[in-house]
């Protein structure tokens, strides 16, 4: 694992898992490994959906963790979690109007991820930036506790890109 001080992945909270996947996605983006970066961004987005659902089912309704874990597993992927868990939960809490704008963004993230995972497609920088933009919105809404960390790391990508363009122009 490299750093022995790191907590094993399985012992991390959802917030910690999301942030480690996001950090890895940013690192892969910086190395121009577009497809791998998209896979990590999609994973971070799916973990954000887990956070939203856990909050609703465990914290608001006091359902047992094992039961919630089984629902998350059976929903299978961010699209399944959206369809089977997030939409019904947001409608039950009258927050669907807040969630609805990210529905197409979740679908886009999922499509890009599946094109890589199931069709072996390679992605480019433009696709990757789009997925990052969508993921920032999804994560910001579904996992507000990590929003600031995600935004600050995402800003690094745009500022590095701007600096490179400026240097190239000089």
N, C-alpha and C positions, 0 to 999 in steps of 0.2 A: 504494500500500500504506500510505501515511500516514507511518510511521516508517521512515526510510531505514536505520536501524541493525538492523532486523529481518532475520533470515535468510530468504531466499526459502522458501516453503512446501515446495517439492520437495527442498530441501536439509536440511530438518529431520529429526531422528530421529523414530521412532514416538512416543516419550515426549513430545517437543516438539509434535508434531502433535496428540496426544491432549489435552495441556494447553491448547493454543490453541483447540481446538474446545470444550473444557469451559468455558474462560473466556468465550468468545463465547456459549455456551449460558446461562451465568449472567447475562451482560449482557442478553441477550434476555429472560430470565425477569424481570429487574428492570424492563424496559420493558413487561412484560406482553404480549410477542409470543410467545404460548404455542406456536403451531404451529412457528414457526422455531426456538424453543428446543428443542423435541422433536427436530427434525431434527439439530441440532448434538449433542444428548445421544446420539442414536442413532449418529451418526458417531463420537463419542468412544468409545462402547461397542464399535463395530466395530473401531476402531483397537486397543482393548484386546485383542480377540480376535487381531488380527494379532501383537501383542506376545507373547501366549501361544504362538501357533503358531511364530513365528520362534524363540523360545527353544527350543522342543522340536526343531524341524527343523534350525536352523542351529547353535545352541550345543551341543545334546546329541548331534546326529547329523552335524554338520559337512556338511550339504547346501549346495550352492551357492545364493547369494542369488537368482540369476535363476530357478532351479528353484522355490524357495520362493515367489517373487513370482508365478510362473505358477499355482501351486496356490492362492494367496490370491485371485488374480483369478478363476480358474475356479470357486471355491467360491461367489462372487457373493452378497455380503451376509452379515449377521451370522448369519442362520438357516442359510444354506448352510455357513458356516464352522463353526458349532456341529455340524451334522449330519455333515459330511464330514471335518472336521479335528480339532476340539476333543474331541469324544466319543471317536473312535478313539485320539487321543494320550493322553487321560486314562486310558483303559482300559489302554493299553499301559504306562503308568507307575504303574498302580494308584492313581490319584488321582481316579477317577471319583466316588467317594463325596464328595469335596470339591467337585467341579464340579457334580454333579447338582442341588444346591439352586438354582443360578442358571439352570438350563435354562428353567424357566417364566418367569423374569424376562427372559431374552433373548427369549423368544417374545413377551412382552408389549411390550417395547421395539420389536420388529420390527413387531408389529401396529399400534401407534400410529403408527410411522413410515410404514408402507405406507398407512394410512388417509389420511394427509396427502399423501404423494407420488403415490399412484395413484388415490385417490378424491376428492381435493381437500377433504377434511374439515378443519374448523377445530376446534382443541382448546381446552379451558378450563384454568383454573389447577389444578383438581383432577387432571385427566389429567396435566398437566405435572409436578406434584409427585410423582405416582406413578411416572412414567417416570424422574425424577431419583432417587428412592429406589431403584428397581431398578438403575439405572445405577451408582450408588455401590457397590452390592454386587458387580455384575459387574466393574467396573473394579478394585475393591479386590482381588478374587480373581485376575483374569487379568493385571493390570498392577500388581503390588505396589510397583514403584518410584515410581509417581505417586500412590499411595493417599493419602498425607498431604496433598498439594496439593489433590487432589480433595475430600477430606473437609473441609479448612479452607474452601474456597470454597463447598461445599454448606452448611456451618454458617452462613455469612454470610446465606444465603437464609432459613433458619429464624429466625435472630436478628433480621433486618430485619423479617420478617413479625410476629414477636412484639412488637417495638418499636412497629410501626404499630398493632397491635391494642390495645396498652396505651395509646398516645396517643389512640386513638379512644374508649377507655373513659373516659379522664380528662376 
